[in-house]
Amino acid sequence: MTGPPRELTRSERAAIRRLVTGLCANYDEREKLCLPLDCPCYMLHKWWTGGLCRYFERSVLPVEPALEAALTGNDTSQRQKKCPVCGKLYLPTTSQAYCSDACRTWARRDADKKRKRRIRQHKG
């Protein structure tokens, strides 16, 4: 985090809560505890920028690039890619070209359609 700590906005706290309860593998929904620490989740009661849970920072936070940039101060826009089918920004894993399986399927069908059209036109 660059700069002095600041108080989180209401929307940032809500986004953190949504990510923890929805995506964090260390969060026990029934007991409302952080499983490795066996105590209430640190991130759910966070009011200031600064120290983050390591698991949350590395595994959950990259899902929300805007929130990651706000909390860590690191620009994540260079890692994002734009899906050529739907135009949505996403964080690719390895050499991922599309944001979802649906976009990949659509692009494959579209390419097949264009290829078949070229073959039919060439045959005459």
Backbone hydrogen bonds, N-H to C=O, Kabsch-Sander energy under -0.5 kcal/mol:
donor,donor_aa,acceptor,acceptor_aa,energy
8,L,47,W,-2.9
13,R,9,T,-2.3
14,A,10,R,-2.3
15,A,11,S,-2.3
16,I,12,E,-2.4
17,R,13,R,-2.4
18,R,14,A,-2.5
19,L,15,A,-2.3
20,V,16,I,-2.7
21,T,17,R,-2.6
22,G,18,R,-1.7
23,L,19,L,-2.9
24,C,19,L,-1.1
24,C,20,V,-0.8
27,Y,24,C,-1.0
28,D,26,N,-0.5
28,D,33,L,-2.9
29,E,27,Y,-0.8
32,K,28,D,-2.0
33,L,28,D,-0.9
34,C,39,C,-3.2
35,L,26,N,-3.6
35,L,33,L,-0.7
38,D,34,C,-2.3
39,C,34,C,-0.8
45,H,41,C,-0.6
45,H,42,Y,-0.7
46,K,43,M,-1.1
49,T,6,R,-2.7
57,E,53,C,-2.8
58,R,54,R,-2.3
59,S,55,Y,-2.8
60,V,55,Y,-0.8
60,V,56,F,-1.1
61,L,56,F,-3.1
63,V,60,V,-1.6
64,E,61,L,-1.8
68,E,64,E,-2.5
69,A,65,P,-2.3
70,A,66,A,-1.9
71,L,67,L,-2.5
72,T,68,E,-2.7
73,G,69,A,-1.6
76,T,74,N,-0.7
79,R,76,T,-1.2
80,Q,76,T,-0.8
81,K,90,Y,-2.8
83,C,81,K,-0.5
83,C,88,K,-2.6
87,G,83,C,-1.6
90,Y,81,K,-2.4
94,T,92,P,-0.6
96,Q,93,T,-1.0
104,R,100,S,-1.9
105,T,101,D,-2.6
106,W,102,A,-2.3
107,A,103,C,-2.5
108,R,104,R,-2.1
109,R,105,T,-2.4
110,D,106,W,-2.4
111,A,107,A,-2.4
112,D,108,R,-2.4
113,K,109,R,-2.5
114,K,110,D,-2.3
115,R,111,A,-2.5
116,K,112,D,-2.5
117,R,113,K,-2.0
118,R,114,K,-2.2
119,I,115,R,-2.1
120,R,116,K,-2.5
121,Q,117,R,-2.2
122,H,118,R,-2.0
123,K,119,I,-1.9
124,G,120,R,-1.3
